[in-house]
C-alpha cells in the first residue's frame, strides 16, 4: 500500500500509538540498525530539558548552517507537520514527506507481519527523520528529545554532545513528581563516555553525581553577560556583540548554551558566523508578534509561564490581556495564579483537540470569563485593545498554532452564538 495524498499519510502517522510501554530502547535500536544507515561521520547533537529545547536547537542550527548541511528535528510543530524536519532552515517538502511516510509505513507493516512488532508514533517519526537526514547527506544533525530522555527514541544514537537546557515541572505522571526524578529521567539520554553541556545550575550537584556514577563529562554554562537591550535582545558576551533573532530575556540562557555547544564542537569557528547565526535564529510561537500588539507564546507549564512573565515586563504597555487554553495533563491552576499576579484580564477559551482541558473549575474558582469559541475570543479581545495594550495568547503549542493558522488569518465575519460565558 502507498499513500497517494500527504494528508492521509500524516493522519496515519499521527494516529499511531504515541508511546509504547517499553523498559528500554532495544526494539527501536534494532529497527534503526536494520535500516543500514551510516551516521557515523555526522556531528550529532541531542537537546533535552523541560523548556527552551526548541529555541536552543534552532540557535545551534542557525549558527552551524553557514558551514554545514544541518538537519534539525523538533517537536511539536506550530502550523504545519513539515516544520518538525528541516535542513538548513528549509522544512521537508510535501513530496519528500509523503515519500518518507510511505517508507516508514511499509517498514512498520513488515515488522508487524514478520516480527509481530509495531512502533509508536515517535519511534516511527524518529526513524523516518534519520533516514531523511542520511539520504540528504547531512553532515550535522540536531535532535530535540521529546518529554523525557532515557526512553526517548532520539536517544538511540551516540551523540557527540547532549545539551540540557533546564529542569522544570511538566509531564509529572511520566517523568516523576520531583525535579530530581525528572532530571534522572532526562539524564538517562547521556551515554557512558558522553559529553553533557548544560545551564542547569540548581541541580548541579545531582548532575555531577550522576556524571561521576555513569562516567560522562558535564560542563556548566552560566549566563554572565552584559545586557544592552531586552527588546530587541542585545548582549555582549566574551567581547562579542550579539543581537538575538529570538525575543525574550529567557533566550539569554538558550543562546549562550547554543554558542558554547557550537564552540565545543567547532573551536575555530569564526565569530562572524556566530553573530550572524544568532541574529538569524527563528523559532515561531515563542514571544511571536502575529499582529502589532498581539503575541503568541507556547508557555504551557509553570516554568514557561514565569519565563514569559519576566520577558513581558520588558515591553512597554498600559494594559495586558491573556487568552489561555491548554491540554488536560497540565497544572492549569498554578499557571493561572501566576498570570493573575500581573493582570486582571485573564480569559479562557477552547479549541478543537481531543486532549483539551475542561476549564469549568478554573472559571468557577477564579471567576474567569470563558469564550466558547476561539474565533470569538480572538476578535472580541482584539477589538478592546488600545494603542499601548497587548494581548498575549498562550498555552498549548497546538492552541497557539490553531490561533495562528485557523483564526488570525480569517476576517471577522463569523457570527457565533454564546459569544461570552461567565
C-alpha positions as CSV (number, residue, x, y, z in Angstrom):
1,X,0.0,0.0,0.0
2,X,1.2,3.5,-0.8
3,X,-0.4,6.7,0.3
4,X,-1.3,9.0,-2.6
5,X,-2.2,12.0,-0.5
6,X,0.0,13.6,2.1
7,X,-2.9,14.4,4.4
8,X,-3.9,10.7,4.6
9,X,-0.3,9.8,5.2
10,X,0.1,12.3,8.1
11,X,-3.2,11.1,9.5
12,X,-2.0,7.5,9.6
13,X,1.3,8.5,11.2
14,X,-0.3,10.8,13.8
15,X,-2.9,8.1,14.8
16,X,-0.3,5.6,15.7
17,X,0.2,4.9,19.4
18,X,2.1,7.9,20.8
19,X,4.1,5.9,23.3
20,X,4.8,2.2,23.7
21,X,5.3,0.7,27.2
22,X,9.0,-0.3,26.9
23,X,11.6,-0.9,29.5
24,X,14.5,0.0,27.2
25,X,15.3,1.2,23.7
26,X,16.3,-2.3,22.4
27,X,13.4,-2.7,19.9
28,X,13.7,0.7,18.3
29,X,17.6,0.4,18.3
30,X,17.3,-2.9,16.4
31,X,14.9,-1.2,14.0
32,X,17.4,1.6,13.4
33,X,20.3,-0.8,12.8
34,X,18.2,-2.8,10.4
35,X,17.8,0.2,8.2
36,X,21.5,0.2,7.4
37,X,22.1,4.0,7.8
38,X,25.6,5.3,8.1
39,X,25.5,8.3,10.6
40,X,29.0,7.7,12.0
41,X,30.7,10.6,10.3
42,X,27.9,13.1,11.2
43,X,28.2,15.5,14.1
44,X,25.2,14.5,16.2
45,X,23.7,16.8,18.9
46,X,20.8,16.0,21.2
47,X,18.9,18.6,23.1
48,X,17.0,17.6,26.2
49,X,15.3,19.5,29.0
50,X,11.9,20.9,30.1
51,X,11.8,24.3,28.4
52,X,13.9,26.0,25.8
53,X,14.8,22.9,23.8
54,X,13.4,24.2,20.5
55,X,15.0,27.6,20.9
56,X,18.4,26.2,21.8
57,X,18.2,23.7,18.9
58,X,17.3,26.5,16.5
59,X,20.1,28.7,17.7
60,X,22.6,25.8,17.1
61,X,21.2,25.0,13.7
62,X,21.2,28.7,12.7
63,X,24.9,29.1,13.6
64,X,26.1,25.8,12.0
65,X,24.1,26.1,8.7
66,X,26.6,28.6,7.3
67,X,29.4,26.0,7.1
68,X,27.4,22.7,7.2
69,X,24.4,20.9,5.9
70,X,22.4,20.8,9.1
71,X,19.4,18.6,9.8
72,X,17.1,19.8,12.6
73,X,14.4,17.7,14.2
74,X,12.0,19.4,16.6
75,X,8.7,18.7,18.2
76,X,5.9,19.6,18.2
77,X,5.1,21.7,15.2
78,X,3.1,25.0,15.2
79,X,1.2,25.2,12.0
80,X,2.4,22.5,9.5
81,X,3.6,19.0,10.2
82,X,6.7,19.5,7.9
83,X,8.1,22.0,10.5
84,X,9.4,19.1,12.5
85,X,12.0,18.2,10.0
86,X,14.3,20.7,8.2
87,X,17.7,21.1,6.6
88,X,19.5,24.4,6.8
89,X,16.2,26.2,7.6
90,X,14.1,24.6,4.8
91,X,11.4,22.3,6.1
92,X,10.9,19.0,4.4
93,X,8.9,19.3,1.2
94,X,5.5,17.8,0.8
95,X,6.7,15.3,-1.8
96,X,9.6,14.2,0.4
97,X,7.4,13.9,3.5
98,X,5.0,11.7,1.6
99,X,7.8,9.6,0.3
100,X,9.3,9.0,3.7
101,X,6.0,8.4,5.4
102,X,5.3,5.7,2.8
103,X,8.7,4.2,3.5
104,X,8.1,4.1,7.3
105,X,4.6,2.7,6.7
106,X,6.0,-0.2,4.8
107,X,8.8,-0.6,7.4
108,X,6.2,-0.8,10.1
109,X,4.0,-3.3,8.2
110,X,7.0,-5.5,7.7
111,X,7.7,-5.5,11.4
112,X,4.1,-6.4,12.2
113,X,4.0,-9.2,9.7
114,X,7.4,-10.7,10.2
115,X,8.3,-9.8,13.8
116,X,4.9,-9.2,15.4
117,X,6.3,-5.8,16.5
118,X,4.8,-2.3,15.8
119,X,6.3,1.0,16.6
120,X,5.0,4.1,18.3
121,X,4.4,7.5,16.5
122,X,7.5,9.0,18.0
123,X,9.6,5.9,17.1
124,X,8.4,6.0,13.5
125,X,8.9,9.7,13.2
126,X,12.5,9.5,14.6
127,X,13.4,6.6,12.2
128,X,11.8,8.5,9.3
129,X,13.8,11.6,10.1
130,X,17.1,9.8,10.5
131,X,16.7,8.1,7.1
132,X,15.8,11.5,5.5
133,X,18.9,13.2,7.0
134,X,21.0,10.2,5.9
135,X,19.7,10.2,2.4
136,X,20.2,14.0,2.1
137,X,23.8,13.6,3.3
138,X,23.7,16.0,6.2
139,X,27.0,16.3,8.0
140,X,25.4,17.6,11.2
141,X,22.1,16.7,12.8
142,X,20.3,18.2,15.9
143,X,17.7,16.1,17.5
144,X,15.3,17.6,20.1
145,X,14.1,14.9,22.5
146,X,10.5,14.6,23.5
147,X,9.3,14.7,27.1
148,X,12.0,12.5,28.6
149,X,15.4,11.2,27.8
150,X,16.1,7.7,29.0
151,X,13.4,6.1,26.8
152,X,13.1,8.8,24.2
153,X,13.5,7.4,20.6
154,X,16.1,10.1,19.8
155,X,18.3,8.5,22.5
156,X,19.1,5.5,20.3
157,X,22.2,7.4,18.9
158,X,25.6,8.1,20.4
159,X,25.8,11.8,20.3
160,X,28.9,14.0,20.1
161,X,27.2,16.2,22.7
162,X,24.0,16.2,24.7
163,X,22.6,19.6,25.7
164,X,20.4,20.0,28.8
165,X,18.5,23.3,28.9
166,X,16.8,23.2,32.3
167,X,14.6,21.1,34.6
168,X,11.1,22.1,35.5
169,X,7.7,20.5,36.3
170,X,6.0,19.1,33.3
171,X,4.6,15.6,32.4
172,X,5.0,14.6,36.0
173,X,2.9,11.4,35.6
174,X,5.6,10.1,33.2
175,X,8.8,11.7,34.5
176,X,8.2,12.0,38.2
177,X,7.0,14.5,40.8
178,X,10.2,16.0,41.9
179,X,12.9,17.9,39.9
180,X,15.4,15.2,40.9
181,X,13.2,12.4,39.4
182,X,12.6,14.5,36.2
183,X,16.4,15.2,36.0
184,X,17.2,11.5,36.4
185,X,14.9,10.5,33.5
186,X,16.3,13.1,31.2
187,X,20.0,12.4,32.0
188,X,19.3,8.8,31.0
189,X,19.8,10.1,27.5
190,X,23.5,10.6,28.1
191,X,25.7,7.6,27.3
192,X,28.8,6.4,29.1
193,X,31.8,8.5,27.9
194,X,29.4,11.2,26.6
195,X,29.5,14.9,26.9
196,X,26.8,16.9,28.6
197,X,26.6,20.7,28.3
198,X,24.0,22.5,30.5
199,X,22.9,25.7,32.1
200,X,21.0,24.0,34.9
201,X,22.8,25.1,38.0
202,X,20.1,24.5,40.6
203,X,20.7,20.8,40.3
204,X,24.4,20.9,39.7
205,X,25.3,18.6,42.5
206,X,22.9,16.0,41.2
207,X,24.2,16.3,37.7
208,X,27.9,16.0,38.8
209,X,27.0,13.0,40.9
210,X,25.2,11.3,38.0
211,X,28.1,12.1,35.6
212,X,30.6,10.5,38.1
213,X,28.4,7.5,38.6
214,X,27.8,6.8,34.9
215,X,31.2,8.0,33.6
216,X,30.4,11.0,31.4
217,X,31.6,14.6,31.4
218,X,29.4,17.5,32.4
219,X,30.1,21.2,31.6
220,X,28.1,24.1,33.1
221,X,27.4,27.3,31.2
222,X,26.5,30.4,33.2
223,X,24.5,33.4,31.9
224,X,27.1,36.1,32.7
225,X,26.9,38.7,30.0
226,X,26.3,42.5,29.6
227,X,22.7,43.1,28.6
228,X,22.4,46.2,26.3
229,X,18.7,45.8,25.5
230,X,15.9,43.3,26.2
231,X,13.8,44.4,23.2
232,X,15.4,43.7,20.9
233,X,17.6,41.3,22.9
234,X,21.2,42.6,22.6
235,X,24.1,41.4,24.8
236,X,27.8,41.5,25.0
237,X,29.3,38.0,25.7
238,X,33.1,37.3,25.6
239,X,33.6,40.6,23.8
240,X,31.0,39.6,21.1
241,X,28.1,42.0,20.4
242,X,25.1,39.6,19.9
243,X,21.6,40.5,18.7
244,X,19.2,37.6,19.1
245,X,16.7,36.8,16.4
246,X,14.5,35.4,19.2
247,X,13.0,37.8,21.7
248,X,12.7,37.4,25.4
249,X,15.1,37.6,28.3
250,X,14.7,33.8,28.8
251,X,16.5,33.4,25.5
252,X,19.8,34.5,27.0
253,X,20.4,31.1,28.6
254,X,19.4,29.3,25.4
255,X,21.6,31.5,23.2
256,X,24.7,31.1,25.4
257,X,24.1,27.4,25.7
258,X,24.0,27.1,22.0
259,X,27.1,29.2,21.4
260,X,29.1,27.2,23.9
261,X,27.9,23.9,22.3
262,X,29.0,25.1,18.9
263,X,32.4,26.3,20.2
264,X,33.0,23.0,21.9
265,X,32.3,21.1,18.6
266,X,34.0,23.7,16.3
267,X,36.5,25.6,18.4
268,X,37.9,27.5,15.4
269,X,34.5,28.7,14.2
270,X,34.8,32.4,13.4
271,X,32.9,35.0,15.5
272,X,31.1,36.5,12.5
273,X,29.4,33.2,11.8
274,X,28.2,33.0,15.4
275,X,26.9,36.6,15.4
276,X,25.1,36.1,12.1
277,X,23.6,32.7,13.1
278,X,22.3,34.1,16.4
279,X,20.6,37.0,14.7
280,X,19.1,34.8,12.0
281,X,17.7,32.3,14.5
282,X,13.9,31.7,14.3
283,X,11.5,29.7,16.5
284,X,7.9,30.5,15.8
285,X,5.5,30.5,18.7
286,X,7.9,32.0,21.2
287,X,7.0,35.6,22.0
288,X,6.0,35.9,18.4
289,X,4.0,39.0,17.3
290,X,1.3,37.9,14.9
291,X,-0.1,41.5,14.8
292,X,1.1,44.8,16.1
293,X,0.1,44.2,19.7
294,X,-0.9,40.5,19.7
295,X,1.7,37.9,20.9
296,X,1.5,34.1,20.8
297,X,3.7,32.1,23.2
298,X,3.8,28.4,23.8
299,X,4.2,28.7,27.6
300,X,2.4,25.6,28.9
301,X,4.0,24.8,32.2
302,X,4.8,26.8,35.3
303,X,8.4,27.4,34.4
304,X,7.4,28.6,30.9
305,X,4.8,30.9,32.4
306,X,7.3,32.5,34.8
307,X,9.8,33.0,32.0
308,X,7.1,34.5,29.8
309,X,6.1,36.9,32.6
310,X,9.7,38.0,33.2
311,X,10.1,38.8,29.5
312,X,6.8,40.6,29.1
313,X,7.9,43.1,31.7
314,X,10.4,44.4,29.2
315,X,7.7,45.6,26.9
316,X,6.1,49.0,27.4
317,X,2.3,48.6,27.7
318,X,-0.6,50.2,29.5
319,X,-2.7,47.0,29.9
320,X,-2.0,43.3,29.3
321,X,-4.7,40.7,28.4
322,X,-4.1,37.0,28.5
323,X,-6.1,34.4,26.5
324,X,-5.3,30.9,27.6
325,X,-6.2,27.3,26.6
326,X,-4.3,24.1,27.3
327,X,-4.4,20.3,27.3
328,X,-5.6,18.1,30.1
329,X,-2.2,17.0,31.5
330,X,-1.1,20.4,32.9
331,X,-1.2,22.2,36.2
332,X,-3.6,24.9,35.0
333,X,-4.4,26.4,38.4
334,X,-0.8,27.2,39.2
335,X,-0.3,28.9,35.8
336,X,-3.5,30.9,36.1
337,X,-2.4,32.1,39.5
338,X,0.8,33.5,38.1
339,X,-1.0,35.3,35.2
340,X,-3.4,36.9,37.7
341,X,-0.5,38.4,39.6
342,X,0.2,40.8,36.8
343,X,-3.2,41.2,35.1
344,X,-6.9,41.2,36.0
345,X,-7.7,40.4,32.3
346,X,-7.3,36.7,32.0
347,X,-9.6,34.9,29.7
348,X,-10.1,31.2,28.9
349,X,-11.2,29.6,25.6
350,X,-11.4,26.3,23.8
351,X,-10.2,24.9,20.6
352,X,-10.6,21.6,18.6
353,X,-8.4,18.9,20.3
354,X,-9.3,15.6,21.8
355,X,-7.0,16.3,24.7
356,X,-8.5,19.8,25.6
357,X,-8.7,20.7,29.3
358,X,-12.2,21.3,30.6
359,X,-11.9,24.8,32.2
360,X,-15.0,24.6,34.3
361,X,-13.1,24.6,37.6
362,X,-10.9,27.5,36.5
363,X,-14.0,29.5,35.5
364,X,-15.6,28.8,38.9
365,X,-12.6,29.0,41.2
366,X,-11.1,32.1,39.7
367,X,-14.3,33.7,38.4
368,X,-12.8,34.0,34.9
369,X,-14.6,34.7,31.7
370,X,-14.7,31.9,29.2
371,X,-15.2,32.1,25.4
372,X,-16.7,29.0,24.0
373,X,-15.1,29.7,20.6
374,X,-11.5,30.8,20.0
375,X,-12.6,32.9,16.9
376,X,-14.8,35.0,19.1
377,X,-12.2,35.2,21.8
378,X,-9.6,36.5,19.5
379,X,-11.6,39.1,17.7
380,X,-13.6,40.3,20.7
381,X,-10.4,40.9,22.7
382,X,-8.6,42.4,19.8
383,X,-11.4,45.0,19.5
384,X,-10.9,46.0,23.1
385,X,-7.2,46.8,22.6
386,X,-6.0,50.4,22.8
387,X,-2.7,51.6,21.3
388,X,-0.5,50.6,24.2
389,X,-2.3,47.4,25.2
390,X,-1.0,43.9,24.4
391,X,-2.9,40.6,24.1
392,X,-0.8,37.5,24.9
393,X,-2.3,34.3,23.6
394,X,-0.7,31.3,25.4
395,X,-0.9,27.7,26.5
396,X,-0.6,24.6,24.4
397,X,1.6,24.8,21.3
398,X,-1.4,23.2,19.5
399,X,-3.6,26.1,20.7
400,X,-1.4,28.9,19.6
401,X,-0.8,27.1,16.3
402,X,-4.5,26.9,15.9
403,X,-4.8,30.6,16.6
404,X,-2.1,31.5,14.1
405,X,-3.3,29.3,11.2
406,X,-7.0,29.0,11.7
407,X,-8.1,32.1,13.5
408,X,-5.8,35.1,13.0
409,X,-5.8,34.8,9.2
410,X,-9.6,34.9,9.0
411,X,-11.6,38.1,8.8
412,X,-14.1,38.8,11.5
413,X,-17.1,37.7,9.5
414,X,-18.2,34.9,11.7
415,X,-21.4,35.5,13.8
416,X,-21.3,33.0,16.6
417,X,-23.7,32.3,19.5
418,X,-22.6,32.0,23.1
419,X,-20.2,34.9,22.5
420,X,-19.0,35.1,26.1
421,X,-19.9,32.9,29.0
422,X,-19.3,33.8,32.6
